[in-house]
């Protein structure tokens, strides 16, 4: 699933959680129903204005649109970082090492 599809999926989940139809939801956030359908199916990105309308008119937290689980689980952050690094080829590991080393200074 690409980023556009993930964003559409998140918006669809938010809409369904609010028990809103596409017609009602799109009317409140001031876009066409067909535009909302395209966003939810991952065919197009929502505009910044659309995201702001969802946030403002439905009291949605901005982080609900993005995968921010790592912010809520600090104990897993280090493990995830190690897993990412382990799966990189050696040349990328060298680059990551140099970047990380800069923070140790």
Protein Blocks (a to p, Z undefined) as FASTA:
>chain_A
ZZklmmmmmmmmmmmmnopafklmmmmnopafklmmmmmnopaccdfklmmmmmmmnopa
fklmpccklmmmmmlmmmmmmmmmmmpcfklmmmmmmmmmmmmZZ
